[in-house]
Amino acid sequence: MSQNFKTIFSYLTWPGLLITCSVITAIGFHMGHPIIAFNIAYAFLIGSLLKLEQVMPHEEAWNESDGQFWPNIFHTLSSKGTVQGLLAFGGILGLYSIITPLSEPGYGIWPREEWPLVAQIILGLVTAEFGLYWAHRVAHEFHPIWRFHAVHHSVTRLWIINTGRFHFIDSLISIVLAMAILIALGAPHEVVLWVSFITAFIGMLTHCNVEMRFGPLSWLFNTPELHRWHHSTKIREGNKNYGENLMIWDHLFRSYFREAWRRPPVKIGITEKDMPATFGAQLLWPFKDLGLEFPKKRGLKKQKAV
């Protein structure tokens, strides 16, 4: 494989995978089976990234085992599977279809009929991002919530298996804030689904250990490049880039960070030394030291890591 081909491929990988997954999902919506299509697209994305992490890793060192494979899997099942699956799809979306006013086209201020679906999806991403942004930022800057979010940041390498490594309470806060905004505004069921699906795709891409190049995409979207800075142990780098999908609120609230002239750090994680190695102990760890003090300069002395 020539160097020129590798360079071109590295620019095409991120948008190509996201577009492919979106097209598969769109076909599913057209055929009346969006959930099935999403799962097919998600499986395709997982398989593609697992292969690419071996063929063209961003950091060779991140392909070495950190002993956290099973805790990562169990956190994914508890946070993504239970909280997002049962609450977001079975709970919020279920209530959405049951409560009549929320199901009627005239509910809320959402431009259902006035805007084409693509424009509504973009609006949905921007508005949901506001909730995701502040849930994420508070998780870094308010110590009691940081304790739960630190479980995610305690990893020492990034790869797709720790995409879903979130304490279920951390995940619960984020999903409720994001979905509540959409439903309160009267967003259609289809828009809420699209926002959920795109968030899942970008979340997987964000954590992958694949060598990619982004150019101006990193100004608009939360790319792996930006998220690698976010996992830095240095506060000036790590307490930045809070966006889940889009970077609009990071630009507006001055938390965007990117130094394109150097690579993001290889050393990532948290400075707390007492994070246990097992899934069960990690679930209990946040409750050990819950204080109600606010951090100084975006980080407590206890929370020097992000």
Backbone as a ProteinNet text record, in pm:
[ID]
protein_1_A
[PRIMARY]
MSQNFKTIFSYLTWPGLLITCSVITAIGFHMGHPIIAFNIAYAFLIGSLLKLEQVMPHEEAWNESDGQFWPNIFHTLSSKGTVQGLLAFGGILGLYSIITPLSEPGYGIWPREEWPLVAQIILGLVTAEFGLYWAHRVAHEFHPIWRFHAVHHSVTRLWIINTGRFHFIDSLISIVLAMAILIALGAPHEVVLWVSFITAFIGMLTHCNVEMRFGPLSWLFNTPELHRWHHSTKIREGNKNYGENLMIWDHLFRSYFREAWRRPPVKIGITEKDMPATFGAQLLWPFKDLGLEFPKKRGLKKQKAV
[TERTIARY]
85	0	88.5	77.3	162.2	123.7	220.3	196.7	85.8	81.9	-23.3	-162.4	-172.8	-301.4	-341.6	-244.8	-273.4	-324.7	-262	-302.1	-444.4	-473.6	-608.6	-710.7	-677	-768.3	-794.3	-691	-707.1	-802	-808.8	-903.2	-1046.2	-1059.5	-1191.2	-1256.9	-1178.2	-1229.1	-1342.7	-1322.1	-1423.3	-1553.5	-1549.4	-1676.8	-1736.3	-1651.2	-1702.1	-1779.8	-1727.8	-1797.2	-1926.1	-1922	-2041.7	-2151.4	-2113.8	-2211.9	-2269.2	-2183.3	-2230.2	-2331.8	-2301.5	-2393.6	-2524.3	-2515.1	-2635.9	-2722.2	-2659.3	-2733.9	-2806.2	-2736.8	-2799.7	-2921.2	-2904	-3013.9	-3129.5	-3097.6	-3201.9	-3283.2	-3215.4	-3285.9	-3382.3	-3336.2	-3421.9	-3545.5	-3528.6	-3644.6	-3741.7	-3687.3	-3771.3	-3849.8	-3788.6	-3852.9	-3938.8	-3936.4	-4017.5	-3953.1	-3821.3	-3750.5	-3623.1	-3637.2	-3518.5	-3429.6	-3489.3	-3409.7	-3323.1	-3380.1	-3303.9	-3190.3	-3220.6	-3117.8	-3006.9	-3044.1	-2942.2	-2848.2	-2903.5	-2819.3	-2727.5	-2775	-2690	-2576.8	-2611.4	-2510.3	-2409	-2457.3	-2368.1	-2273.2	-2325.2	-2240.1	-2134.5	-2175.1	-2080	-1970.8	-2009.1	-1912.1	-1813.6	-1864.8	-1778.1	-1677.6	-1725.9	-1637	-1531.8	-1572.3	-1478.5	-1370.2	-1410.4	-1313.8	-1219.9	-1272.3	-1184.8	-1073.2	-1108.5	-1008.5	-911.8	-963.1	-878.7	-784.6	-829.3	-741.5	-617.5	-629	-514.7	-428.6	-492.6	-421.5	-355.6	-424.6	-371.7	-401.9	-339.5	-365.9	-308.9	-375.8	-324.4	-205.3	-219.5	-110.8	-91.3	26.3	56.3	40.6	81.7	76.5	-65.9	-163	-302.3	-361.5	-288.4	-334.7	-292.9	-217.1	-175.3	-281.1	-300.3	-404.9	-378.4	-486	-476.7	-550	-595.5	-664.1	-806.6	-862.1	-995	-1100.6	-1072.4	-1167.2	-1303.9	-1309.3	-1438.9	-1506.3	-1434.3	-1501	-1559.9	-1488.7	-1542.6	-1673.5	-1675.3	-1794.9	-1911	-1884	-1991.1	-2043.9	-1954.8	-2001.2	-2087.5	-2048.9	-2127.2	-2266.6	-2273.2	-2402.5	-2489	-2427.5	-2505.8	-2544.7	-2455.4	-2485.8	-2557.8	-2499.6	-2561.6	-2681.4	-2662.1	-2770.5	-2888.7	-2862.3	-2971.3	-3027.2	-2940.2	-2988.2	-3040.3	-2959.1	-3001.5	-3105.1	-3087.8	-3183.4	-3320.3	-3323.4	-3451.2	-3511.1	-3425	-3478.4	-3507.3	-3405.7	-3423	-3524.6	-3508.5	-3598.6	-3725.2	-3708.9	-3826.7	-3900.6	-3827.9	-3889.6	-3931.8	-3833.7	-3866	-3944.5	-3895.7	-3965.8	-4099	-4104.3	-4231	-4334.3	-4293.3	-4383.3	-4422	-4326.6	-4350.3	-4470.2	-4479.2	-4589.1	-4718	-4705.3	-4824.2	-4894.8	-4814.9	-4873.6	-4922.4	-5049	-5108.3	-5053.8	-5046.3	-5000.2	-4861.1	-4774.3	-4638.4	-4634.2	-4737.3	-4739.8	-4806.1	-4877.9	-4951.9	-4861.7	-4875.7	-4792.7	-4796	-4904.5	-4915	-4846.6	-4790	-4730.7	-4597.4	-4571.9	-4442.9	-4418.5	-4293.7	-4257.4	-4172.6	-4164.3	-4078.6	-4134.8	-4049.7	-4097	-4117.1	-4216.6	-4238.7	-4270.2	-4372.4	-4418.9	-4340.2	-4286.1	-4219.9	-4081.7	-4014.2	-3876.6	-3869.2	-3780.6	-3757.2	-3690.3	-3700.3	-3649.9	-3501.2	-3420	-3276.4	-3248.7	-3319.9	-3301.9	-3346	-3452.4	-3498.2	-3396.9	-3332.5	-3229.6	-3111.9	-3071.3	-2961.5	-3000.3	-3123	-3171.5	-3174.7	-3216.5	-3220.3	-3082	-2983.1	-2846.5	-2796.2	-2825.2	-2777.6	-2844.2	-2975.9	-3046.8	-3014.8	-3008.3	-2971.7	-2828.7	-2744.1	-2604.4	-2590.8	-2682.7	-2678.7	-2687.5	-2780.3	-2791.3	-2671.2	-2624	-2506.7	-2383.6	-2368.3	-2252.3	-2248	-2361.1	-2359.7	-2355.3	-2414.3	-2401	-2254.4	-2185.3	-2044.2	-1956.6	-1983.1	-1899.9	-1916.2	-2038.9	-2062.7	-1993.6	-1992	-1926.3	-1777	-1718.3	-1576.2	-1552.5	-1646.6	-1620.9	-1692	-1771.9	-1841.6	-1804.1	-1730.7	-1665.9	-1757.7	-1877	-1961.7	-1998.1	-2019.8	-2052.8	-1927.2	-1814.7	-1687.6	-1654.7	-1688.2	-1655.9	-1716.2	-1835	-1897.2	-1833.4	-1806.2	-1748.5	-1604.2	-1536.2	-1396.6	-1380.4	-1485.8	-1479.4	-1449.3	-1510.4	-1484.1	-1341.9	-1298.1	-1166.8	-1051	-1079.2	-971.7	-899.3	-948.4	-880.1	-745.2	-650.8	-516.8	-491.3	-592.4	-585.4	-725.5	-735.1	-863.8	-877.1	-986.8	-1022.9	-1171.9	-1229.9	-1376.1	-1441.7	-1369.2	-1429.8	-1459.1	-1388.1	-1424	-1512.4	-1574	-1671.1	-1783.9	-1834	-1947.1	-1908.6	-1781.2	-1736.3	-1780.7	-1903.2	-1958.2	-2028.4	-2011.4	-2093.2	-2238	-2329.1	-2466.7	-2532.1	-2490.5	-2546.9	-2498.3	-2373.3	-2317.5	-2393.9	-2417.2	-2490.6	-2634.7	-2694.7	-2833.9	-2851.1	-2759.7	-2768.5	-2762.9	-2669.9	-2652.7	-2774	-2822.8	-2931.6	-3060.8	-3084.8	-3206.6	-3205	-3092.2	-3083.8	-3101.4	-3037.3	-3044.8	-3184.3	-3240.6	-3370.7	-3483.5	-3469	-3574	-3589.9	-3478.9	-3485.7	-3563	-3530.6	-3598.2	-3748.1	-3783.4	-3924.3	-4000.3	-3935.6	-4000.5	-4030	-3944.3	-3965.2	-4064.5	-4101.1	-4198.1	-4137.2	-4010.8	-3946.2	-4017.1	-4032.7	-4098.6	-4019.5	-4088.9	-4028.9	-3912.2	-3927.9	-3823	-3695.8	-3710.2	-3593.8	-3520.9	-3597.3	-3536.3	-3456.8	-3513.7	-3442	-3313.9	-3322.4	-3204.9	-3093.9	-3128.7	-3028.7	-2962.8	-3041.9	-2988.5	-2893.8	-2932.7	-2851	-2719	-2726	-2603.7	-2509.9	-2565.6	-2483.3	-2409.1	-2476.3	-2411.6	-2299.2	-2321.8	-2218.7	-2096.9	-2121.5	-2009.2	-1936	-2009.3	-1944.8	-1846.8	-1884.7	-1795.7	-1673.3	-1696.2	-1586.2	-1492.4	-1548.2	-1469.2	-1364.1	-1396.1	-1305.2	-1212.6	-1223.3	-1145.3	-997.2	-915.2	-769.6	-729.7	-777.6	-750.4	-685.2	-581	-514.8	-603	-655.8	-741.9	-697.7	-733.9	-709.2	-841.2	-855	-987.6	-996.5	-887.9	-893.2	-1004.2	-1088.1	-1195.2	-1306.6	-1313.1	-1416.6	-1405.9	-1282.4	-1263.9	-1312.3	-1342.8	-1399.8	-1550.5	-1612.1	-1757.2	-1800.1	-1727.1	-1768.6	-1670.8	-1722.1	-1635.5	-1564.4	-1442.6	-1365.3	-1274.7	-1218.7	-1122.7	-1006.4	-963	-854.3	-888.5	-1006	-1046.1	-1066.1	-1122	-1150.6	-1022.9	-919	-790.4	-733.6	-750.9	-711	-794.9	-922.8	-1013.9	-975.8	-908.9	-867.9	-729.3	-669.6	-538.5	-545.4	-434.7	-428.2	-403.5	-372.1	-349.3	-481.8	-513.4	-642.5	-664.1	-562.6	-579.7	-617.5	-586.4	-621.8	-746.8	-755.8	-861.7	-996.1	-996.8	-1123.7	-1165.3	-1168.8	-1205.8	-1278.6	-1334.9	-1399.4	-1506.8	-1607.8	-1714	-1822.3	-1822.2	-1926.9	-1930.7	-2049.8	-2067	-2062.6	-2135.1	-2140.5	-2085.9	-2130.2	-2095	-2015.2	-1936.9	-1851.7	-1908.2	-2031	-2088.1	-2086.5	-2122.7	-2129.8	-1991.3	-1896	-1756.9	-1702.8	-1736.2	-1693.7	-1759.7	-1889.2	-1962.1	-1921.7	-1894.3	-1860.1	-1709.8	-1631.2	-1485.4	-1418.3	-1464	-1401	-1345.7	-1331.7	-1275.1	-1124	-1062.6	-916.6	-865.1	-771.1	-704.8	-571.8	-464.6	-333.4	-287.8	-320.5	-300	-153.3	-64.4	77.6	144	72.5	128.6	21.8	67.8	-24.5	-82.6	-205.7	-261.2	-176.1	-184.2	-96.4	-125.2	-18.9	-33.4	-76.9	-23.4	-56.5	-190.2	-287.6	-419.7	-462.8	-570.9	-621.9	-655.9	-652.5	-681.7	-566.2	-556.7	-448.5	-489.7	-620.5	-659.8	-596.7	-537.7	-462.4	-541.9	-665.1	-737.7	-851.3	-851.7	-956.4	-936.2	-1033.4	-1017.2	-1020.5	-978.7	-964.9	-1088.3	-1179.2	-1293.2	-1420.1	-1511.7	-1635.4	-1718.3	-1740.6	-1822.6	-1764.8	-1634.7	-1569.6	-1573.6	-1567	-1575.7	-1714.6	-1818.1	-1952.9	-1967.4	-1898.9	-1909.4	-1813	-1704.8	-1597.6	-1645.9	-1737.6	-1778.1	-1842.3	-1896.2	-1966.1	-1872	-1743.3	-1648.3	-1625.1	-1616.7	-1569.5	-1652.2	-1780.8	-1869.3	-1876	-1799.9	-1808.4	-1894.5	-1934.3	-2019.6	-1948.2	-1814.2	-1741.4	-1727.4	-1717.7	-1699.6	-1550.5	-1511.1	-1369.5	-1319.1	-1190.7	-1127.5	-1054.2	-1076.3	-1008.5	-1028.3	-1151	-1193.3	-1139.5	-1085.6	-1039.5	-1013.7	-1063.9	-1030.3	-890.1	-833.4	-703.6	-717.7	-833.9	-858.4	-872.5	-924.2	-954.5	-859.2	-737.4	-640	-644.2	-723.1	-733.2	-867.8	-875.1	-1000.4	-1029.1
-119.1	0	124.1	207.8	325.5	429.6	520.3	624	719.1	749.2	837.7	777.3	646.8	580	581.1	555.8	556.7	693.5	798.9	933.8	962.7	930.3	952.5	870.1	744.6	655.7	707.5	763	813.1	932.2	1009.7	1121.6	1074.3	964.1	915.9	823	765.9	660.9	709.1	817.5	863.7	903.7	995.2	1029.8	913.4	828.7	714.9	617.9	585.4	493	554.1	682.4	746.9	754.9	789.1	797.7	660.1	558.4	422.8	376.1	398	357.7	435.4	562.7	644.4	599.2	560.5	513.1	381.9	290.6	163.7	191.2	285.1	319.8	384.3	471.6	537.5	435.3	334.6	228	155.8	135	71.5	153.8	285.3	371.5	360.8	361.1	353.5	222.8	114.6	-16.9	-42	51.6	36.7	-43.1	-64.2	-140.8	-67.5	51.6	130.2	66.2	-1.8	-61.9	-175.1	-257.8	-367	-310.9	-208.7	-149.1	-86.2	-21	37.4	-69.1	-181.4	-288.2	-346.6	-356.9	-403.7	-304	-175.2	-72.1	-69.8	-86.1	-82	-201.9	-318.3	-437.3	-418.8	-360.9	-331.4	-236.6	-135.3	-38	-103.4	-186.8	-256.3	-344.5	-424.6	-513	-436.5	-327.6	-247.3	-186.1	-129.8	-63	-162.2	-278.6	-379.9	-418.9	-434.8	-469.3	-353.8	-233.1	-116.6	-88.4	-118.3	-97	-186.2	-299.9	-388.6	-350.1	-304.3	-274.5	-137.9	-36.7	99.2	168.5	122	182.3	322.9	405.6	539.4	530.4	447.9	423.7	273.5	225.7	82.5	36.3	122.3	84.2	59.2	122.5	105.3	-26.5	-100.8	-234.2	-341.1	-301.1	-395.7	-401.9	-519.3	-539.2	-456.8	-398.5	-327	-401.4	-523.8	-603.5	-558.9	-470.9	-415.4	-457.9	-562.4	-604.8	-635.7	-721.8	-761.7	-650.6	-572.6	-455.8	-361.7	-342.8	-259.3	-316.2	-446.7	-512.4	-501.2	-525.9	-521.1	-379.5	-279.3	-140.7	-106.5	-156.1	-131.5	-191.4	-313.5	-378.8	-306.7	-256.6	-190.2	-49	24.4	164.3	178.2	125.3	138.5	45.7	-80	-176.1	-148.2	-132.3	-117	24.5	122.7	259.5	313.9	309.5	367.8	280.2	149.7	62.1	66.1	38.5	31.3	168.6	266.2	397.9	475.6	490.1	574.2	515.1	387.5	327.7	272.5	201.6	144.3	242.6	342	436	564.9	648.3	779.4	767.2	685.2	672.7	600.2	509.6	442.9	540.5	622	723.5	824.3	852	947.2	905.6	776.1	728.9	707.2	694.7	670.3	800	902.2	1029.6	1102.5	1117.3	1170	1305.9	1406.3	1537.3	1533.8	1448.5	1441.5	1373.9	1302.4	1230.9	1311.5	1413.9	1489.6	1590.1	1607.5	1700.5	1842.8	1884.5	2021.7	2048.6	1945.2	1964.1	2037.9	2128.9	2195	2295.7	2339.1	2442.2	2384.2	2252.8	2189.6	2211.6	2249.6	2274.8	2146.4	2068.1	1936.7	1946.7	2023.3	2029.4	2130.2	2230.2	2338.2	2299.1	2208.8	2174.7	2033.6	2009.3	1871.8	1789.4	1658	1569.5	1590.3	1606.7	1624.5	1746.7	1856.3	1977.8	1955	1877.3	1847.3	1761.9	1669.8	1587.1	1673.1	1765.8	1856.3	1940	1993.7	2069.5	1982	1855.8	1763.2	1739.2	1724	1703.2	1824.3	1942.8	2065.3	2085.2	2064.6	2086.8	1979	1853.1	1745.8	1764.9	1817.3	1839	1936.2	2030.4	2124.9	2050.3	1954	1874.3	1784.4	1721.2	1634.3	1713	1832.2	1915.9	1949.3	1998	2041.3	1924.1	1811.9	1692.8	1651.9	1659.1	1620.1	1720.3	1847.8	1949	1945.6	1933.3	1923.8	1800.6	1691.9	1569	1589.2	1686.5	1716.1	1821.1	1910.5	2026.7	2023.8	1922.3	1908.3	1771.8	1774.3	1653.5	1533.6	1549	1430.2	1360.1	1437.1	1375.1	1322.6	1392.5	1345.1	1204.4	1172.1	1039	929.5	952.4	854.1	859.1	979.2	993.8	945.1	948.1	904.9	758.3	680.3	539.1	529.2	615.7	616.8	664.6	767.8	826.4	747.5	646.4	569.8	477.6	465	379	438.9	353.1	397.8	380.5	336	330.6	348.4	396.9	413.8	312	239.5	150.4	125.2	62.6	62.2	-13.9	-105.2	-183.9	-98.2	14.1	98.2	216.2	209.6	312.2	323.5	210	208.8	196.6	220.2	209.2	334.3	335.7	444.2	385.5	447.9	411.9	440.6	352.4	365.8	495.9	549	676.3	791	786.8	885.5	883.1	765.3	750.4	796.4	767.5	805.7	957.2	1030.2	1176.8	1233	1183.3	1235.2	1209	1086.9	1050.7	1120.7	1139.3	1207.3	1353.4	1421.6	1562.8	1581.6	1497.4	1512.4	1481.9	1369.5	1329.3	1418.3	1465.5	1550	1679	1736.3	1859.6	1835.7	1726.5	1697.1	1677	1600.7	1570.4	1694.4	1776.8	1898.8	1994.3	1995.5	2082.8	2025.1	1898.6	1836.4	1771.3	1727.2	1662.6	1532.2	1502.8	1378	1255.2	1145.4	1017.5	982.4	1006.1	971	1052	1178	1262.9	1215.3	1181.2	1132.2	1004.3	916.2	793.6	825.2	913.7	948.7	1006.6	1094.4	1152	1042.4	948.8	838	751.5	722.5	637.2	705.2	831.3	902.9	918.1	940.7	949.8	818.6	707.1	576.3	556.7	595	580.4	666.9	793.7	884.3	844.3	795.7	751	637.8	543	432.9	484.1	571.4	627.3	709.8	782.5	872.7	798.3	678.4	605.6	508.5	497.7	395.5	431.4	329.3	345.3	323.3	411.2	401.1	531.2	520.3	639	704.4	820.3	895.4	1041.3	1110.1	1253.2	1322.5	1443.7	1504.7	1643.6	1721.3	1855	1936.7	2004.9	2089.2	2012.7	1880.7	1802.3	1817.5	1832.8	1847.1	1981.9	2073.8	2200.9	2186.4	2093	2075	1959.4	1847.6	1723.6	1684.1	1600	1540.9	1422.1	1441.3	1338.1	1266.3	1151.2	1084.5	1175.3	1261.6	1355.5	1441.9	1501.8	1588.3	1510.2	1389.5	1311.8	1257.4	1238.8	1197.6	1307.9	1433.5	1544	1542.9	1512.2	1513.2	1409.2	1303.7	1200.1	1224.6	1337.8	1370.7	1385.2	1357	1375.2	1520.6	1606	1748.3	1823	1902.1	1968.4	2063.3	2136.4	2233.3	2165.4	2037.3	1960.9	1876.2	1817	1720.3	1780.8	1893.3	1958.2	2048.8	1990.3	2057.6	1955.6	2004.8	1918.2	1828.8	1892.8	1818.6	1768.6	1815.9	1776.7	1627.4	1573.9	1431.2	1404.8	1486.5	1471.5	1594.4	1711.3	1837.1	1924.5	2016.4	2102	2243.1	2265	2398.6	2462.9	2387.1	2445.7	2462.2	2380.4	2401.8	2532.8	2563.9	2691.9	2808.1	2797.2	2906.8	2929.2	2819.8	2831.5	2819.5	2832.5	2845	2724.5	2605.3	2484.1	2396.1	2454.9	2380.9	2379.7	2262.2	2251.1	2163.6	2219.1	2142.8	2210.5	2136.8	2184.6	2094.7	2135.7	2050.5	2027.1	2107.3	2094	1980.8	1916.6	1801.9	1695.6	1573.4	1462.7	1467.8	1422.9	1408.9	1313.2	1321.8	1241.2	1091.6	1013.9	868.6	830.9	903.8	876.7	941.9	860.8	910	844	893.2	831.1	934.6	893.8	981.4	974.2	1075.7	1075.3	1008.4	985.6	907.6	769.1	726.3	601	481	504.6	397.1	337.7	361.7	300.7	149.5	71.7	-74.5	-133.7	-258.2	-322.3	-401.2	-429.5	-514.5	-433	-488	-417.9	-384.4	-481.4	-458.6	-350.3	-355.2	-254.9	-116.4	-111.1	17	78.5	-4.6	47	113.3	59.8	112.4	227.3	234.1	331.7	476.7	523.9	665.1	706	609	642.3	656.2	628	629.4	768.2	867.3	998.6	1108.4	1109.1	1207.6	1333.5	1436.6	1566.5	1657.2	1769.2	1861.7	1991.8	1991.5	2112.3	2125.9	2248.9	2274.6	2283.8	2249	2251.3	2392.1	2407.1	2534.2	2520.3	2616.9	2618.6	2488	2442.6	2324.9	2194.1	2192.6	2064.8	2070.7	1978	1968.3	1917.1	1944	1881.6	1731.2	1683.4	1540.7	1496.5	1587.3	1552.9	1625.1	1581.4	1639.8	1571.7	1468.6	1394.4	1419.8	1387.7	1407.4	1287.6
0	0	0	-102.5	-114.1	-9.2	17.1	116.2	71.9	-58	-108.3	-89.2	-115.4	-97.7	49.9	138.8	282.2	326.7	276.1	313.5	267.7	142.5	88.7	166.6	192.7	264.3	406.3	470.5	606.7	612.3	503.3	498	470.2	398.1	357	459.1	550	638.8	727.9	801.6	896.9	827.5	730.4	664.1	587.3	529.3	453.1	539.2	657.1	746.8	800.2	836.5	889.2	782.6	661	552.5	520.2	516.6	487.2	591	718.8	825.7	816.9	781.3	769.3	651.9	542.1	425.6	458.6	525.1	565.4	653.9	748.2	838.4	762.8	667.4	588.3	508.1	455.8	384	478.8	601.5	701.1	732.8	743.9	766.1	649.3	528.7	408.5	403.9	451.6	448.7	572	666	786.4	896.4	889.7	993.4	1035.5	1094.7	1129.6	1235.7	1334.3	1442.2	1386.6	1300.6	1239.5	1155.1	1075.5	990.6	1073.6	1183.9	1272.3	1326	1368.7	1422.6	1315.4	1192.2	1082.2	1057.8	1055.3	1033.1	1146.8	1269.3	1385.7	1384.8	1347.2	1337.8	1228.4	1116.2	1008.8	1058	1133.2	1184.3	1280.7	1369.9	1465.5	1392.2	1297.7	1222.8	1144.9	1082.3	1003.9	1092.3	1205.5	1292.2	1360.9	1398.5	1457.7	1360.9	1234.4	1133	1110.2	1099.5	1074.2	1191.4	1314.4	1429.4	1422.6	1357.4	1341.1	1221.2	1114	989.7	993	1047	1048.2	1181.6	1290.5	1421.9	1432.9	1510.1	1539.1	1633.5	1737.6	1832.9	1847.1	1812.1	1825	1969.7	2064.2	2205.1	2252.2	2190.3	2231.9	2185.3	2104.5	2065.8	2164.8	2265.2	2369.6	2479.2	2535.1	2635.8	2761.6	2815.2	2942.1	3053.5	3023.8	3124.4	3153	3067.3	3093.6	2991.2	2917.7	2814.8	2875.2	2975.3	3030.6	3109.2	3191.5	3251.1	3146.2	3034.6	2927.6	2872.6	2850.9	2797.9	2896	3023.2	3123.6	3142.2	3137.3	3145.1	3024	2909	2788.4	2801.6	2851.6	2868.3	2970.5	3078	3183	3144.6	3077.8	3045.7	2912.9	2807.9	2676.6	2662.5	2704.6	2687.7	2777.7	2907.1	3002.5	3002.4	3028	3041.6	2910.2	2805.1	2679.3	2608.8	2618.4	2552.4	2618.1	2748.7	2818.6	2842.2	2878.1	2907.5	2780.7	2695.4	2577.1	2480.3	2447.1	2348.8	2414.6	2525.6	2588.8	2675.7	2733	2825	2760.7	2726	2670.7	2541	2448.4	2320.8	2337	2434.1	2459.7	2513.7	2611.7	2664.1	2556.3	2469.4	2360.2	2276	2248.5	2164.1	2243.1	2376.5	2458.6	2494.3	2531.4	2572.1	2446.9	2433.1	2309.2	2265.9	2354.6	2308	2245.8	2297.5	2245.9	2110	2076	1949.4	1838.7	1875.9	1776.8	1706	1576.6	1499.8	1552	1616.4	1663.2	1796.1	1857.1	1988.6	1978.8	2071.7	2081.8	1970.2	1958.7	1860.4	1747.8	1741.6	1640.8	1499.9	1403.2	1265.6	1186.6	1224.8	1162.8	1013.8	981.9	844.2	761.1	828.2	756.1	703.8	772.9	737.8	681.3	583	536.4	646	634.7	739.5	766.3	662.7	682.9	769.3	742	821.8	966.3	985.2	1120.8	1196.9	1126.5	1190.9	1234.9	1149.4	1185.5	1306.6	1305.4	1420.9	1545.4	1528.5	1640.9	1699.4	1612.4	1659.4	1736.6	1686.8	1752.2	1887.9	1894.1	2020.1	2123.1	2080.7	2173.7	2222.8	2135.9	2171.6	2288.7	2299.6	2410.7	2544.1	2552.4	2674.2	2695.6	2588.3	2598.5	2641	2584.7	2616.7	2765.4	2818.2	2957.9	3055	3017.5	3101.2	3110.4	2996.7	2991.8	3066	3044.6	3110.1	3261.6	3308.5	3452.9	3510.1	3432.6	3478.8	3500.8	3433.2	3453	3560.5	3580.7	3664.4	3799.2	3824.8	3952	4010.2	4119.2	4170.8	4192.3	4252.6	4272.3	4141.7	4034.1	3905.7	3838.5	3858.7	3801.7	3847.4	3971.7	4023.6	3934.8	3882.3	3793.3	3654.1	3606.2	3471.8	3466.9	3580.7	3585.1	3547.9	3565.9	3526.1	3376.3	3298	3153.7	3124.6	3194.5	3166.3	3226.5	3302.7	3365.9	3268.8	3146.3	3048.9	3010.8	2979.9	2940.6	2791.4	2720	2574	2519	2397.7	2332.1	2220.1	2220.9	2111.2	2121.6	2020.8	2013.6	2128.4	2193.4	2300.4	2423.3	2441.2	2556.1	2517.4	2400.7	2360.6	2462.7	2508.9	2601.5	2746.6	2778.5	2917.4	2995.2	3038.9	3119.6	3241.2	3354.8	3469.1	3431.5	3466.8	3418.6	3466.3	3581.2	3627.6	3539.6	3500	3407.6	3275.7	3223.1	3098.4	3112.9	3227.3	3252.8	3247	3309.2	3311.6	3170.2	3090	2954.2	2866.8	2868.9	2778.7	2816.7	2946.1	2988.5	2945.3	2965.2	2927.1	2776.9	2698.5	2552.9	2500	2540.1	2488.5	2541.1	2665.6	2724	2645.4	2598.1	2519.6	2390.1	2320.5	2194.2	2213.7	2314.3	2337.1	2383.7	2468.6	2516.3	2401.5	2300.5	2185.1	2085.2	2104.1	2014.7	1892.8	1902.2	1787.9	1752.8	1624.6	1584.5	1627.3	1639.4	1677.4	1585.5	1455.8	1360.3	1383.8	1419.8	1446.3	1571.4	1675	1798.7	1771.5	1689.8	1653.1	1576.1	1478.7	1399.2	1487.7	1579.7	1669.8	1753.6	1802.9	1882.5	1799.4	1676.7	1590.2	1553.6	1512.8	1474.1	1593	1710.8	1831.8	1856.8	1833.1	1850.4	1749.4	1623.7	1519.9	1550.7	1582	1607.9	1735.9	1835.4	1958.5	1933.3	1849.4	1814.9	1738.4	1641.4	1564.2	1651.5	1745.8	1829.9	1911.4	1955.2	2044.1	1971.3	1841	1770.2	1764.1	1760	1747.4	1601.7	1514.8	1371.7	1326.6	1246.9	1194.3	1088.9	1122.7	1032.3	1030.2	923.9	913.8	887.7	939.7	942.3	880.5	884.4	828.7	892.7	811.7	866.3	936.4	918.4	986.9	1138.8	1189.2	1333.7	1385.9	1298	1341.5	1362.8	1288.1	1294.1	1383.4	1373.7	1440.2	1551.4	1642.1	1743.2	1680.5	1637.8	1570.5	1669.9	1632	1720.1	1758.3	1667	1697.6	1818.6	1818.8	1929.8	2057.9	2044.9	2165.5	2230.1	2151.5	2210.4	2297.4	2256.2	2342.9	2470	2455.6	2569.2	2674.8	2636.1	2730.9	2789.7	2759.2	2814.2	2965.8	3032.4	3177.3	3216.2	3119.3	3146.5	3137.6	3240.4	3247.4	3130.5	3089	2979.4	2848.4	2836	2716.7	2739.7	2857.5	2884.3	2919.7	2988.6	3020.3	2905.7	2787.9	2664.1	2575	2465	2364.8	2427.4	2483.5	2550.9	2455.5	2333	2239.3	2214.1	2200.2	2172.2	2022.6	1947.2	1801.6	1729.6	1774.4	1710	1805.9	1748.7	1831.1	1846.4	1805.2	1806.6	1944.6	2048.1	2181.6	2241.5	2201.8	2246.2	2190.4	2065.2	2007.8	2081.1	2105.8	2167.7	2313.1	2385.8	2527.5	2553.5	2447.4	2455.9	2522	2486.5	2540.1	2427.5	2310.3	2196.2	2207.3	2182.8	2190.8	2077.5	2005	1899.3	1866.5	1879.9	1838.2	1724.6	1603.2	1486	1454.3	1513.3	1483.7	1562.8	1654.6	1726.3	1747.7	1773.9	1795.4	1935.5	1950.7	2086.1	2169.1	2300.4	2385.8	2379.2	2392.7	2402.2	2543.7	2641.7	2780.9	2813.7	2845.1	2880.9	3011.3	3069.9	3192.1	3296.9	3423.5	3536.2	3635.3	3720.1	3819.2	3949.6	3968.8	4085.7	4077	4183.8	4182.1	4233.2	4276.4	4344.6	4262.6	4130	4047.9	4043.2	4091.5	4093.4	3953.3	3943.3	3812.4	3770.4	3862.5	3829.7	3809.4	3732.4	3698	3821.9	3908.3	4026.8	4116.3	4137.4	4222.4	4156.9	4024.5	3953.7	3966.9	3971.5	3991.6	4128.4	4228.3	4364.4	4390.9	4314.9	4340	4348.7	4263.1	4269.7	4400.9	4475.5	4598.8	4718.3	4697.5	4809.3	4865.8	4780.1	4823.2	4758.1	4784.2	4722.7	4808.6	4768.4	4832.5	4747.4	4802.1	4728.6	4694.5	4706.8	4672.7	4521.1	4473.8	4331.9	4301.3	4180.8	4143.6	4118.8	4120.4	4089.6	3957.3	3869.7	3739.9	3664.6	3658.9	3583	3637.6	3757.5	3809.2	3957.9	4032.9	4174.3	4191.3	4305.4	4331.4	4330.8	4374.5	4367.7	4222.7	4140.2	4003.6	3909.4	3909.4	3820	3685.1	3677.7	3552.4	3489.9	3361.4	3290.7	3205.2
[MASK]
++++++++++++++++++++++++++++++++++++++++++++++++++++++++++++++++++++++++++++++++++++++++++++++++++++++++++++++++++++++++++++++++++++++++++++++++++++++++++++++++++++++++++++++++++++++++++++++++++++++++++++++++++++++++++++++++++++++++++++++++++++++++++++++++++++++++++++++++++++++++++++++++++++++++++++++++++

